[in-house]
Amino acid sequence: MKRRKKNYFITDADSPESVRFSVTHRARFSEVDAMAIVWHGRYLQFFEIAAEELNRRIGLSYLDYRNANLRAPLVQVHVDFYSPVLLGEEVVIEARLIWTEAARLNTEYTVTDQQGKDKASGYSVQMFTDGQTGEPLLVTPPLVAACRARWRNGDFSRL
């Protein structure tokens, strides 16, 4: 029986396809507990590894945010666990940026083993705030709007 949730976010039929990027990661000694199982808190780091690289490739890196006087703090994160990742096991972590018109980023994640077996899945929501004051932005900032224009234009279909 497959428990993995297919999609965490609902999109409109006319929304562009999600932007995807995968990284491979081998579970290290510093990531496991006494039973040689990856500690549950490390899955958020796994998600971040893939999301950071995906966002860097589309022009939304943390350096890009800093240069645009933006912050993008997490406001929500969720993880579903299916099968433990063991010390030395190599997994594929995929981040999928999900289209939204809101002033936020919706990202879904999957962690699978080399045979495609689900290990974990989840999502995160980041909101945009002013880089100086920390005040939430209610409209999409220009940096993100430009990225979304490129996304809708199909510029990210080759990631």
Secondary structure as UniProt FT lines:
FT   TURN            13..14
FT   STRAND          19..26
FT   HELIX           29..31
FT   TURN            34..35
FT   STRAND          37..38
FT   TURN            40..41
FT   HELIX           42..57
FT   TURN            58..59
FT   HELIX           62..67
FT   TURN            68..69
FT   STRAND          70..71
FT   STRAND          74..81
FT   TURN            87..88
FT   STRAND          90..98
FT   STRAND          104..113
FT   TURN            114..115
FT   STRAND          118..127
FT   STRAND          129..130
FT   TURN            131..133
FT   HELIX           142..152
FT   TURN            153..158
//
